[in-house]
Amino acid sequence: MSDINTTDSTDILIDISTAILRAHDGALQFRALEDNGNTAKRLPFGPFMPDRHRTMEIGLRQWVREQVGVDLAHVEQLYTFADQGRYKSGEGRHVVSVGYLALARAEDAAGGAWDNLYDYFPWEDWRDGRPDMLDDIILPALDKWLAQNDEARARVRLAFGRDGAQWDEEFVLERYELLYEAGLVEEAARDSDSGKKQEPVPPALGQAMQLDHRRIAATALGRLRSKLKYRPVIFDLMPDRFTLRALQQTTELVLGTALHKQNFRRLVEKSGFVAATGKTSRARGRPAELFRFRHENRADRPLSGLRVSGGRKSSDGK
């Protein structure tokens, strides 16, 4: 067996990029940071230092608390982003980002800049019905691109629910990556090194982010949508006491779709996740009963999730 020469290997710097999400003021928000001289925002990120942190999650929670003042609830690793064309550190080392999804309750995440996630993925928000931009902008542009990239037709059909396929709310990353490949988002033009003139990207296709952070955010949203169906992570976005209406609204925020009130309440009651507190809200209008998450259920049985779905038709309306 021949020896492998490692003397000229590229230096690697590992950072942890984190999409921190919260439900607040009727919006699904993420913690957004700005850098001087850059109008695009980014996710919080910090270095992984194995000499100081026993695990990546410990390091993540520590620097998030120190840098952005947020105490995290649910945390999970998403994916490793290491493409050759990403970016290099100030010392010229290739930066590999380990992406994380983190959830925070609004009361534990006050202050700082929080942006509406759907300002960056407006085609993902179906709460008021099917977004007009799908038929007016996105699908015609994709059809034009497919004329030269027919091998991607099956991917577009599945991701965007075309030709009788259902729109799957979990395919957030797949949809973003297709828009990137088709040159329909600002990051594609920015990252292009072909020297070809790029057509202007319509601003309706969402705000851009620094580096590949919109891709990380897309991964986080897709994972959260999937996760809430088999684990009760939705309660990591809720306060200690909440109304069933508030729980439904938060679930709708995450899924990006409207839910039937009575069906949702039957689903919650059947799940056994919540218990009445015997108290009511002090909001204006008719008082609503307050509930809490039954943490003790974790010891009783493995917890599933809220198996909700918007039941949306295909993107072609068929």
C-alpha positions as CSV (number, residue, x, y, z in Angstrom):
1,M,0.0,0.0,0.0
2,S,1.4,3.4,-1.0
3,D,1.7,6.1,1.6
4,I,-0.7,9.0,1.4
5,N,1.0,12.4,1.4
6,T,-0.8,14.8,3.8
7,T,1.8,17.5,3.9
8,D,0.0,19.7,1.3
9,S,-3.5,19.1,2.6
10,T,-5.7,22.2,2.9
11,D,-6.1,23.8,6.3
12,I,-9.7,23.5,7.5
13,L,-11.6,25.7,9.9
14,I,-14.8,24.3,11.4
15,D,-17.5,26.8,12.3
16,I,-21.1,26.2,13.6
17,S,-23.7,28.1,11.7
18,T,-27.1,28.2,13.5
19,A,-30.6,29.0,12.3
20,I,-32.2,30.1,15.5
21,L,-36.0,30.2,15.1
22,R,-38.8,31.6,17.3
23,A,-42.5,32.3,16.9
24,H,-43.3,35.9,17.7
25,D,-45.8,38.6,16.8
26,G,-47.5,36.4,14.2
27,A,-44.3,35.5,12.4
28,L,-41.8,32.7,12.2
29,Q,-38.5,34.6,12.8
30,F,-34.8,33.8,12.8
31,R,-32.0,35.6,14.5
32,A,-30.3,37.7,11.8
33,L,-27.0,39.5,12.0
34,E,-25.5,42.3,10.0
35,D,-21.9,43.0,9.0
36,N,-20.7,46.5,8.3
37,G,-20.6,47.2,4.6
38,N,-22.8,44.2,3.7
39,T,-26.5,44.7,3.1
40,A,-27.2,41.0,3.1
41,K,-27.7,39.4,6.5
42,R,-26.3,36.2,7.9
43,L,-26.9,33.5,10.5
44,P,-25.0,33.5,13.8
45,F,-21.9,31.4,13.6
46,G,-18.9,30.7,15.7
47,P,-15.9,28.4,15.8
48,F,-15.8,24.9,17.2
49,M,-12.9,24.7,19.6
50,P,-12.5,21.1,20.8
51,D,-9.9,22.1,23.4
52,R,-12.7,24.1,25.1
53,H,-15.9,22.3,24.2
54,R,-16.5,18.6,24.8
55,T,-19.2,18.6,22.1
56,M,-20.3,20.8,19.3
57,E,-23.7,21.4,21.0
58,I,-22.1,22.5,24.2
59,G,-20.0,25.0,22.2
60,L,-23.0,26.1,20.3
61,R,-25.1,26.9,23.3
62,Q,-22.2,28.7,25.0
63,W,-21.3,31.1,22.2
64,V,-25.0,31.7,21.2
65,R,-25.7,32.8,24.8
66,E,-22.6,35.0,24.9
67,Q,-22.8,36.5,21.4
68,V,-26.5,36.9,20.8
69,G,-28.0,36.5,24.3
70,V,-30.4,33.7,23.5
71,D,-31.1,30.6,25.6
72,L,-31.9,27.8,23.3
73,A,-34.5,25.1,23.7
74,H,-34.4,22.3,21.1
75,V,-31.1,22.0,19.2
76,E,-30.1,19.5,16.5
77,Q,-27.4,19.1,13.9
78,L,-28.6,19.5,10.3
79,Y,-25.8,19.0,7.7
80,T,-22.2,19.7,7.0
81,F,-21.7,22.5,4.4
82,A,-18.3,22.0,2.8
83,D,-18.5,22.8,-0.9
84,Q,-15.2,23.8,-2.4
85,G,-16.5,27.2,-3.5
86,R,-17.9,28.3,-0.1
87,Y,-15.5,30.8,1.4
88,K,-12.1,31.1,3.2
89,S,-11.2,32.5,6.6
90,G,-9.0,35.6,6.9
91,E,-6.1,33.2,7.2
92,G,-6.9,31.6,3.9
93,R,-8.2,28.4,5.5
94,H,-11.2,26.6,3.9
95,V,-14.2,27.0,6.2
96,V,-16.5,24.0,6.8
97,S,-19.8,24.9,8.4
98,V,-21.8,22.4,10.6
99,G,-25.3,23.7,10.3
100,Y,-27.7,23.5,13.3
101,L,-31.4,24.1,13.8
102,A,-32.1,25.8,17.2
103,L,-35.5,26.7,18.7
104,A,-36.1,29.4,21.2
105,R,-39.1,30.7,23.1
106,A,-39.9,34.3,22.5
107,E,-39.6,35.2,26.1
108,D,-36.0,33.7,26.1
109,A,-35.0,35.4,23.0
110,A,-35.9,39.1,23.4
111,G,-33.8,41.8,21.9
112,G,-31.6,41.8,18.8
113,A,-32.6,41.7,15.2
114,W,-35.1,39.0,14.2
115,D,-36.3,38.7,10.6
116,N,-39.4,37.0,9.2
117,L,-38.2,33.8,7.7
118,Y,-40.8,34.0,4.9
119,D,-39.3,37.2,3.7
120,Y,-36.5,35.0,2.5
121,F,-38.7,32.1,1.3
122,P,-42.0,33.8,0.3
123,W,-43.1,30.9,-1.9
124,E,-43.2,28.7,1.2
125,D,-46.0,30.6,2.9
126,W,-49.4,29.2,1.9
127,R,-51.4,30.5,5.0
128,D,-53.4,32.9,2.8
129,G,-53.6,30.5,-0.1
130,R,-51.3,29.5,-2.9
131,P,-48.6,32.3,-3.5
132,D,-49.2,34.1,-6.7
133,M,-45.5,34.2,-7.5
134,L,-45.5,30.4,-8.2
135,D,-47.6,30.9,-11.3
136,D,-46.6,34.4,-12.2
137,I,-42.8,34.2,-11.8
138,I,-41.3,30.9,-10.5
139,L,-42.9,28.2,-12.7
140,P,-42.6,30.1,-16.0
141,A,-38.9,30.8,-15.2
142,L,-38.3,27.2,-14.4
143,D,-40.0,26.1,-17.6
144,K,-37.7,28.3,-19.5
145,W,-34.7,26.8,-17.7
146,L,-36.0,23.3,-18.2
147,A,-35.9,23.8,-21.9
148,Q,-32.1,23.6,-21.6
149,N,-31.9,21.4,-18.6
150,D,-34.5,18.6,-19.2
151,E,-32.7,16.2,-16.8
152,A,-34.0,18.3,-13.9
153,R,-37.6,17.9,-14.9
154,A,-38.4,15.1,-12.5
155,R,-36.8,17.0,-9.6
156,V,-38.9,20.1,-10.4
157,R,-42.1,18.0,-10.6
158,L,-41.5,16.5,-7.1
159,A,-40.2,19.6,-5.5
160,F,-42.9,22.0,-6.8
161,G,-45.8,19.5,-7.0
162,R,-46.3,19.6,-10.7
163,D,-48.2,17.3,-13.1
164,G,-50.5,15.9,-10.4
165,A,-47.9,15.6,-7.7
166,Q,-48.7,17.0,-4.2
167,W,-46.8,20.0,-2.9
168,D,-44.8,18.7,0.0
169,E,-44.1,21.3,2.6
170,E,-40.9,19.5,3.7
171,F,-39.1,20.0,0.4
172,V,-37.9,23.5,1.3
173,L,-34.2,22.8,0.5
174,E,-35.0,21.0,-2.7
175,R,-37.0,24.0,-4.0
176,Y,-34.4,26.5,-3.0
177,E,-31.6,24.5,-4.6
178,L,-33.5,24.3,-7.9
179,L,-34.1,28.0,-7.9
180,Y,-30.4,28.5,-7.3
181,E,-29.4,26.1,-10.1
182,A,-31.8,27.9,-12.4
183,G,-30.2,31.3,-11.5
184,L,-33.4,32.6,-10.1
185,V,-32.1,33.8,-6.7
186,E,-29.5,36.5,-6.1
187,E,-27.0,34.2,-4.5
188,A,-26.6,32.3,-7.8
189,A,-25.6,35.4,-9.7
190,R,-23.3,36.5,-6.9
191,D,-21.5,33.1,-6.7
192,S,-21.2,32.7,-10.4
193,D,-17.6,32.7,-11.7
194,S,-18.4,32.0,-15.3
195,G,-18.1,35.6,-16.3
196,K,-21.5,35.4,-18.1
197,K,-23.8,38.3,-17.8
198,Q,-26.6,37.4,-15.4
199,E,-30.2,38.6,-15.8
200,P,-31.5,40.6,-12.8
201,V,-33.2,38.5,-10.2
202,P,-36.7,39.6,-9.4
203,P,-36.8,40.9,-5.8
204,A,-40.1,38.9,-5.3
205,L,-38.0,35.7,-5.0
206,G,-37.0,36.6,-1.4
207,Q,-34.2,38.4,0.3
208,A,-30.6,37.1,-0.2
209,M,-28.3,36.1,2.6
210,Q,-24.5,36.1,3.0
211,L,-22.5,33.1,1.9
212,D,-24.7,30.0,1.7
213,H,-26.7,30.9,4.8
214,R,-30.1,30.9,2.9
215,R,-29.4,27.3,2.0
216,I,-28.7,26.5,5.7
217,A,-32.0,28.3,6.7
218,A,-33.9,26.3,4.0
219,T,-32.5,23.1,5.5
220,A,-33.6,24.2,9.0
221,L,-37.1,25.0,7.9
222,G,-37.5,21.8,6.0
223,R,-36.2,19.8,9.0
224,L,-38.5,21.6,11.5
225,R,-41.5,20.9,9.3
226,S,-40.6,17.3,9.2
227,K,-39.7,17.0,12.8
228,L,-42.9,18.3,14.3
229,K,-44.8,15.4,12.7
230,Y,-42.9,12.8,14.8
231,R,-41.6,14.7,17.8
232,P,-43.4,17.4,19.9
233,V,-40.8,20.1,19.0
234,I,-43.6,22.6,18.4
235,F,-43.8,23.1,22.2
236,D,-40.2,24.4,22.2
237,L,-41.6,27.4,20.5
238,M,-44.5,27.9,22.9
239,P,-44.5,29.7,26.3
240,D,-45.2,27.7,29.4
241,R,-48.9,28.5,29.2
242,F,-50.8,28.9,25.9
243,T,-54.2,28.8,24.3
244,L,-55.1,26.1,21.8
245,R,-55.5,28.9,19.3
246,A,-52.0,30.1,19.9
247,L,-50.7,26.5,19.4
248,Q,-52.6,26.2,16.1
249,Q,-51.2,29.6,14.9
250,T,-47.7,28.5,15.7
251,T,-48.1,25.2,13.9
252,E,-49.5,27.1,10.9
253,L,-46.4,29.4,11.0
254,V,-44.1,26.4,10.8
255,L,-46.0,24.5,8.1
256,G,-46.8,27.6,6.2
257,T,-50.4,26.6,5.7
258,A,-53.8,27.1,7.3
259,L,-55.3,24.3,9.4
260,H,-58.9,23.4,10.1
261,K,-59.7,24.5,13.7
262,Q,-61.8,21.6,14.9
263,N,-59.6,18.9,13.2
264,F,-56.5,20.5,14.8
265,R,-58.1,20.5,18.3
266,R,-59.2,16.9,18.0
267,L,-55.7,16.0,17.0
268,V,-54.2,17.8,20.0
269,E,-56.7,16.3,22.4
270,K,-56.0,12.8,21.0
271,S,-52.3,13.2,21.3
272,G,-52.4,13.7,25.1
273,F,-49.7,16.4,24.8
274,V,-51.5,19.1,26.7
275,A,-53.2,19.5,30.0
276,A,-55.6,22.2,31.2
277,T,-54.2,24.6,33.8
278,G,-57.6,25.8,35.1
279,K,-56.8,29.3,34.2
280,T,-57.8,31.6,31.3
281,S,-56.0,34.2,29.2
282,R,-56.3,37.9,30.0
283,A,-56.5,38.9,26.4
284,R,-59.3,41.2,25.2
285,G,-62.5,39.6,24.2
286,R,-63.7,36.2,25.3
287,P,-61.2,34.6,27.8
288,A,-59.7,31.4,26.4
289,E,-58.6,28.4,28.5
290,L,-54.8,28.1,29.1
291,F,-53.0,24.8,28.6
292,R,-49.5,23.5,29.3
293,F,-47.3,20.9,27.7
294,R,-47.4,17.6,29.6
295,H,-43.6,17.1,30.1
296,E,-44.3,14.1,32.3
297,N,-45.4,12.2,29.1
298,R,-41.8,11.8,28.2
299,A,-41.5,9.2,31.0
300,D,-44.8,7.5,30.2
301,R,-44.1,6.7,26.5
302,P,-42.1,7.7,23.5
303,L,-43.6,10.9,22.1
304,S,-44.7,11.2,18.5
305,G,-45.6,14.5,16.9
306,L,-48.6,16.4,15.5
307,R,-49.2,14.6,12.2
308,V,-50.7,17.6,10.5
309,S,-50.8,18.4,6.8
310,G,-52.2,21.3,4.8
311,G,-53.6,19.0,2.2
312,R,-52.6,21.4,-0.6
313,K,-53.2,20.6,-4.3
314,S,-50.5,20.3,-6.8
315,S,-48.7,23.4,-8.0
316,D,-50.5,23.2,-11.3
317,G,-53.9,23.2,-9.5
318,K,-54.7,19.7,-10.6
